[in-house]
Amino acid sequence: MTHRVLLTIAGGVADVRLNRADKMNALDPAMFEAIADTVAAIGKDPSVRAVALSGEGGAFCAGLDVERMAASAGGEDILPFAGLIRRTHGIANFVQHIVWAWRELPVPVIAAVHGVALGGGFQLALGADLRYVAPGTRLGIIETKWGLVPDMAGTQLMRGLVRDDVIRELTYTARIFSAEEAMTFGFATRLVADPRTAALATAREIAGRSPDAIRAAKRLLNQAASVGAEAILAAETEEQSRLLRSPNHAEAVRAGFEKRAPVFADALPVSIGA
């Protein structure tokens, strides 16, 4: 068996590639485990400042492996993990963790989507901060086709991107939609002919910014989706106060005035409220 996920880290950028091209990078138990291990490894590496997530071969991810779907019709568990009800990773079960973990990473994640992104594969792309999509890509919230619902954090992640009635129509009908529609709806950040190259370029650009500021920005933007105005305004002040005392802020200012590329230290873990 080949490695289900390939990971290369260079220049502060984690290049993550789903590596099951013969199955359109479909999600089988080994792929789930590999994704979880990859996210954990990135989260522990202080040198990582941005992530590009893509799929090898002709597709980003075709969703759940059809062999597992067929097994479920015979009474088997779709995936041999702990029961869905059990919260194994904070607020998420293991299946949800595969998607939600990208949102919880302290650094930005750019998904490069091509070919197809269906069902669980579509939800995996939603976990990223940005989604660069190739023209001609086919996407879909196809769970109802199989008598199921999107349950990999998709219902939470979609609502911040797209109108409620559009989400409902796509979910209820399970219809496949185009990259161009995804852009119109709000699922796609950008349409690009070569999304992986574009994602890596953006990741490198982000990696050139102060890692303290980028991580603080992601924390704030994540919070803004779930807390009220009073809490987020207080969080802005807390983050800014911490940044104003930081060596990386001083280096950004010096580099700007000296018209040179800044040399930043790796970000340190931050305890919110400290």
N, C-alpha and C positions, 0 to 999 in steps of 0.2 A: 504494500500500500504506500502510495506517495504521501508526502506531507500535505495535509489538507489546506494548510495556510502557510504561505511563505512570508517571512519578515526580514527586511533589511533596514538597518538604521545607519544613516550617514548625514552629517551636517545638521543634526537636530531634527531630521525628518524620518519618520517611520513609514516605510513603503510596505503596505500590507496587501497581499494578493491571495484571494481565494483560489485554491489550486486543485480543482476537480473538473478540468475543462471537458473531459469526455462525458460528463453528466451535467454540463452547463452550470457547474458549481452548486448543484442541488444540496440541500441541507440534510445530511444523514447524521447519525449519532457521533461519528468521528469528526465531522465538520463542526458540529455544535461544541464539542470538547475543545477542538483546536482553536476556534474563535475565542472561547472563554480564556484559554491559556495565553493566547496572543494579547488580548486586552490586558490581562493581569501583568504580563511581562512589560508592556509599554507603560502601564501605570506605575511600575516600580523603577523605571529608568528616568532619572532626573535630566538626562541629556536630551530627551525627546521634547520638541517644541511644537510639532504639528504632525498630523497623520494623513496619508493618502491611502484610501481604501478602494481596491479595485478587484476585478475578477479576471482570471486567465482565460484564454480561448475566446469563444464567440459570445459570451454572456457575462453579465455581472453575477446574477444568481437567479435560478429558475424556481426558487422556493423549496418547499419540503420535498424530499425524495419520493417519487411515486411508488417505490417499493414499500416504503413505510406507510404510505397512504393505503395501499392495497392490503397490507397486513392489518391495519386498523379495522377494515371491513370484516375481517375474520375474528375480531375480538381481541387482538393484541394491542398493547400500548403503542401509540404512534412512535414515541421515543422512550427508551429505557432509563428515564431519569426519575427523580423524586416526584411524587404526585404534584399536579398543577396547583393544588390549593396551598401547598407548603411554600412559604417565603424563604428561599434558600440564600438570597443575595439582597439583604436590606428589604426594600419594598417590593422586590421582584422575585418571581420564581425563576428556575434555571433557564427556561425557554425565553422569558422576557428579558433576562439578563443579557442574552446574546445581542440584543438590540440596545437596551437601556444603558449598557456598560459604555458604549461609545459616547453617549450623551454625558455620562458621569466622568469620563476621562478629563483630567484637568486642562488638556490642550485641545485646540480645534481639530476637527476631523473633516476631511473633504472626501466624499464618495464620488468615484468616477464610474458612471453607469453607462453600460452599452449592451446591445443585444436584447436581453430581457431582464426585467426585475419584477418578479411575480410573487404574490403571496408573501411568504416569509422573507424572500429576497427583496421585495419592495419595502417591507418594514425595516429590514437591515439598513437600507439606504436612508430611511427616515431618521435613524439614530445618529447620522452624521450632522455636523453643523451646516455644511454646504453640500449641494448635489450638482455636479456637472454631468450633463446627460448628452449622449451622442444622438444626433438626428437619426430617425429610423428605429430607435429603441422602443420596445413594447413593454408597457407597465400595466399592472393590474392588482386590485385588491380582490383576489379570486377565491377567498375562503368559502363564501356561500355556495360556490360551485360544488364544493365537497361536503356541504351540509355543516359547515363550521363558521366561526367568526374570526376576525383578525385578533390574535391574542398574544402578540409579541411586542406589546407596548404601542402598537400602531394607532389605536384609538386615541391615546393621549398625545402622541406626537403629531398626528394629522391635524388636530383641531387648532393648532397654532399657525398652520400654514395655509389652510384652504377653507372656504366657506362651508358651513355645516351642511347645506343642502347638496352641495357637490359631493362631499364625503359620503353622504347617505346614498345618493344615486349610484356612485361607483361601488359602494359596498353592497347594496341590495342587488344590483344587476350583475356584479362580478365581471363587467365588460373590460376588455383590454383597451387601453388608451395609448395614444402616441406621445412621443417626446415633446412634440409641439403643444399638444394639449396639456401635458404636465407643466410646461412653462407657463401657459395661460392660467392654469388652475393655481399655481404657486408651489407645486412640488419641486420643480427644477429651479436651481439658482441661475444656471446658465446653460445654453445649448452650445456645445463645442464639438468639432469633428473628432478630436482626439482627447477625450476627457481625462485619461490617465496622465498624459503629458501636462495638461492644464492644471490638474489637481496637484501634481508634484511641483509645478512652478509656483502655485499659490502657497503651498506648504513651505517652500523655501523662502518665499517672501515673508511669511509669518514668522518663520524661524529666525529672520534677521531683526525682528522687533524684540523689545525687552520681554523676556519670558515671564517676569513678574506681572507686567501690565497685561499681557495676553491672557494669562491664567485668571487674573482678577476680572478681566472683561468677560471671560466665559462664565465665571461664577455669577457675576451680576446678571448676565443675560439669561442664564438658567433660572435664577431666582425670580426674575421679572415675569416669567410665565406662570408662576404659582403663588405669588404673595401680593399683598396690597401695596398701595403707593407709599404709605408711611414706612413700611418695612424696607422697601427697595431704596427709598431716599436715604434711610439710615445706613443701608449696606453700601451705597455709593460713597458716603462720607467715610465709612470705615475703611473701605478699600483704598480710597485716595489718600487718606492720612497715612496708611501703611506704605504706599508707594512713594510718597514725598520724603520718607525717611530712608529710602533704599539706595544702595550703591548702584543698582542698575538704572534708576532714575537719573542719578548724577552722571553716569556714563552716557546715557542718551542725550542729555543736555550738552555735555562736553563735545561729544562726537558731532552734534548738530552745528555747534559754533565753529568747530575745527574742520568741518566739511570732510569728514572721514567716516568709514564704516564703524559702527560701534562694536565693542567686544564685550559681550554680556556674560556674566556668571550664570550657571544653572539656577533655576528658581528653587527656592526652599519651600518645603511643605508649609501651608498656612492653616492655622486653627482659627476658624471664623468665630468672632466674638472675643478673641484673645486681646 
